[in-house]
Amino acid sequence: MVADDEASQAIWCGPDGVLAASLDPGVFAIECSTLSHGWVMDLSARALARGLRYIDAPVTGLPDAAAAGTLTLLVGAEYVDLKAARALLGVVAERITHFGPVGTGTAYKLIVNLLGAVQIASVAETLAIAVRAGLDYKHNIVFTPTLRLKDIKYALQLARRLGIGSPFGAMAQVAFQQLCDTDLKDANESAIFELACQIPP
């Protein structure tokens, strides 16, 4: 799994990338990164043109879950391809949810991550109020602002392609962009709370 479209493009389509190799027809091409919907569909078309079977399978779960084989896969694929690859996917995942054809797994993941971004931004705002009011707070989130902002952008890109407005998503993008413009862009995404506390009362 890689961080974004650019890294995925390099791995699959670079001079020494996967698609430059001599692969037998019917080999699985499985992408588990959280990427833009447009790139996933483009990559799928490239893989199919090479005679490969493409599976769109972004994950939920942290690195320790990957090591333990307990990830959740959010799959977009032809049913027959998923059925044939299920044993292979089961090595890293204990839950495999099939949403439909290629692209639906990524669409679901981007929607969920956008929802998470909106929730985190709103929680940061309310926690700032709570602290100013003298309350204590705790948090334990493990995801960077840079990765969250990337997912927000990909989700809003998908929403625009579908003709859907996302004002809350746009507000979350502004908040996480502000955070990424600071030296906290690679910190824990809960640093959004620190940004909220800096907003004048």
Secondary structure as GFF3:
##gff-version 3
##sequence-region A 1 201
A	DSSP	alpha_helix	5	13	.	.	.	ID=ss1
A	DSSP	three_ten_helix	18	20	.	.	.	ID=ss2
A	DSSP	beta_strand	28	31	.	.	.	ID=ss3
A	DSSP	alpha_helix	37	49	.	.	.	ID=ss4
A	DSSP	beta_strand	53	56	.	.	.	ID=ss5
A	DSSP	beta_strand	59	60	.	.	.	ID=ss6
A	DSSP	alpha_helix	63	68	.	.	.	ID=ss7
A	DSSP	beta_strand	71	76	.	.	.	ID=ss8
A	DSSP	alpha_helix	79	89	.	.	.	ID=ss9
A	DSSP	beta_strand	93	100	.	.	.	ID=ss10
A	DSSP	alpha_helix	104	132	.	.	.	ID=ss11
A	DSSP	alpha_helix	145	161	.	.	.	ID=ss12
A	DSSP	alpha_helix	167	180	.	.	.	ID=ss13
A	DSSP	three_ten_helix	189	191	.	.	.	ID=ss14
A	DSSP	alpha_helix	192	198	.	.	.	ID=ss15
###
